[in-house]
Amino acid sequence: MRVYAGIDGGGTNTDAAIISDSGEVLARFRGGPTNPHSVAPEQAISELHRVLDQLFNLRNDFSTKCEGICLGMSGIDTIQERQMIVDAVHDYMKNKNWRGSEASSVWVVSEGEIALMAFLGHTQGVLCISGTGSIVYGFTSEGESYRAGGWGHLLGDEGSGYRIGQRTLQAIMQSYDGILPPTRLAPLLIQKLNLQNLLELKVRVYQADWGKTETASIARLAIEAAESGDEVAQMLIIDEAGQLADTAKALIARHHVFAAAQVVLSGSLFRYSELFRDTFIQRLLEYDGELKFVHREDAPAPAVGAAQLARQRCSQNGSF
């Protein structure tokens, strides 16, 4: 039985999967960050090795039967960065004395390609991601790739969990000052953070242990409040969905094939906020009424998509 491995490497978590030749998911493992732009490159490689260790140790015959590994790594753009990851995986296989490791294929692709593979079974189309961060990808059948957004929390991330979380915190304090009307966001935040009052918020968010993940988690409060009819929360979500739609419009305009491509919606904001999803779709349909959207609750995880991509490409020897 031949098997194929897939890695979805992110700045917060790394998801890994092994599938059989028939596509059955045989093993899954979740680890820490493997994005060398989020943590030191040495730390990212070390965690990648640990994830591979744990994944292949789930059954002792996986390593001898693995035909190929595909890694979808967020933030990995240059040939040099991709080669660094390929070399790290090959070094890992040699150190573990994998039988046939010299012939094993290793691919490093973008997070967009593995997500499209998971959703559609191929890697052509437009992918809009709204999670902790946000980005829009476009891939053509000729292998051309495009991207818009994805510049991080300081330069962009419009329509992301981070941006909505940040604006939620700001809106709560603006409501406290009387700039915005009273909002249900305030009691929700006090309860979530176990605060005595809102004056304690300043101390909490400026602590060293408060980071992007903590800010992004506040977006859940905006979703909850918006569903209950809170106008401030609804305003935030509608505005951020519109900004991400503008990013998608810019990407779609860059190649004529994208107007007829499927637009895949991925990430926690699309999954958990109907208002965000509906606003985003409506804004894009105003731009091009022929666009087709794909949002699947039952889609395989991107790590499984990576393994599927490894299986698909294993007839091509070599790495890239």
Secondary structure, DSSP 4 states (H G I P E B T S, - for coil): --EEEEEEE-SS-EEEEEEETT--EEEEEEES---TTTS-HHHHHHHHHHHHHHHHTTSTTHHHHEEEEEEEETT--SHHHHHHHHHHHHHHHHHTT-TTGGG-EEEEE-HHHHHHHHHHSSS-EEEEEESSSEEEEEE-TTS-EEEEE--HHHH--TTSHHHHHHHHHHHHHHHHHTSS---THHHHHHHHHT-SSTHHHHHHHTSTT--HHHHHHTHHHHHHHHHTT-HHHHHHHHHHHHHHHHHHHHHHTT-GGGGGSEEEEESHHHHH-HHHHHHHHHHHHHH-TT-EEE--TTPPPHHHHHHHHHHHHTTS-S--
